[in-house]
Structures are given as structure tokens and as C-alpha cells.
Amino acid sequence: MNQILAPSFDISPKVLALAAKVKLLLFDVDGVLTDGRLVIGDDGQEYKAFNSRDGHGIKMLQRNGVAAGIITGRSSEVVKHRVKDLGIQHVHQGCKEKLPVYRRLIAELKLAPEQTAYVGDDVVDLPIMLEVGLAIAVQNAHPLARQYAHWITPSIGGYGAAREACEMIMYAQGSYHAEMRKYLAEPGERKSG
């Protein structure tokens, strides 16, 4: 069987230790799961482009016992459709202040801040980033978000950053290799996931 390598990006031992504790990974949407552009049609309908590899990363992460969620300032029907497709249960849109929503969510789930991670890209994400156990900024995040992140993804928002965050957490928790091995198995050995 082919050898499975570690993810192709650098992760410090400190970040791996923080990621090993994560039970809930939260994402901002615009600038993290998308490239941040808002496309609005003549009819006022908002369109967003999502990366399918990010989506698969979120599905793999959830399959390996880490819940995923969304806390975003904007509200969008397209986000409703995307999170339903990905099986994300913790969805909070239209949050003018994200921190109170985060605090209520982790209280409901009976999680400590160190069991949570958040991926953000802008200063509005800082209140949560300063409270979670693992703060992640996308490569093209605002300088302050990058400054206060424990880890910065190699990719920019909307272009694989969410996938990298998911794979990094799976790697830290020891589930990455088993997950990747599923895709290298001989056809008769493959398990559907």
C-alpha cells in the first residue's frame, strides 16, 4: 500500500497540541469559505463561490468526530444550502456581534474554549479568535487577524484554507492517515464514507 505523507504544510508542535483538543471547528463564511467577493445579481440575489475541496475537508473532519459550525455576520440563502449539503448543524448567520453567539453555542454544547477553534479573516473575527483554544487565520487575512492567530493557513480564503484547517486538526488528532488510507485502498477494500 502507498505511504501516506503528512499534510504538505508546516505545523508547529504548539499548534498541534492545541489542535489535538478541538471538538468544534467554527468558520466565518465570507473570506474564509469563499474568496470574500459578493456577487449580486440585478434581482438582488446574492451569489457566492465555495471550494469543493473545502467542503470535502469539512465532511471528513465531521466523520472523524469534530463538529463544524458557522458564525457569520451576513445572512444568505446560498449559505443555508451549502451548510445543509455539508451536514453542518451549528449555523449562525446575521451575527452583528459574533462573540455572544460563540459563548452561547459552547455553553449549549458544554465545551470549554480550549476545545474550540475558529477560522477567520478580518478584525470582526478577533473577539472569537482571542477566546478559542485554536485561532486560525487564512493566508490573506487582515494583518491583525494574522497577528493574533495561532496558525495561518498556507492558502487564501475560498481556495483551500478551510481544507487545510480540517486536515491539520485531523493530523493533530491522529485521524488523518486513516482517513487518507480510505482513498488508497484497493477497490475491493474500499469502504464508503
Secondary structure, 3 states (H helix, E strand, C coil): CCCCCCCCCCCCHHHHHHHCCCCEEEECCCCCCCCCCCEECCCCCEECCCCHHHHHHHHHHHHCCCEEEEECCCCCHHHHHHHHHHCCCEEECCCCCHHHHHHHHHHHCCCCHHHEEEEECCHHHHHHHCCCCEEEECCCCCHHHHHCCCEECCCCCCCCHHHHHHHHHHHHCCCHHHHHHCCCCCHHHCCCC
